[in-house]
Amino acid sequence: MELIYKQEFYDIKSACIAIKIELGLGFLEKVYENALKIELEDRGFIVKQQFPIFELSESDRD
């Protein structure tokens, strides 16, 4: 399977690895989320945290 956004995938993956190396283990998820946002923005990405991709209407939830 060929990746559509191959370079972006590798950039995001390397940002995640950089955060793991820098911070290590033991923090709450929000700390890693904030650090990843900063790292991705430094790499030129536009980042929105906790942004819903889609929302279900009331009729879809039944």
CORWO-V403961 format. One line per field, one symbol per residue. ss: DSSP state (A for helix, B for strand, O for the rest). psi: psi as a letter, one per 20 degrees, with the letter a starting at -180 (. if undefined). burial: # if it has 9 or more other C-alpha atoms within 8 Angstrom, else .. A space follows every 10 residues. Layout:
BEGIN
ss = ???
psi = ???
burial = ???
END
This chain:
BEGIN
ss = OOOOOAAAAA AAAAAAAAAA AAAOOOOOAA AAAAAAAAAA AAOOOOOOOO OOOOOOOAAA AO
psi = pppgmggggh ggghgggggg gghbrirqhh ghggghgggh hhjjqpppql pphrqprhhh i.
burial = .......... ##..##..## .......... .##.###.## #......... .......... ..
END
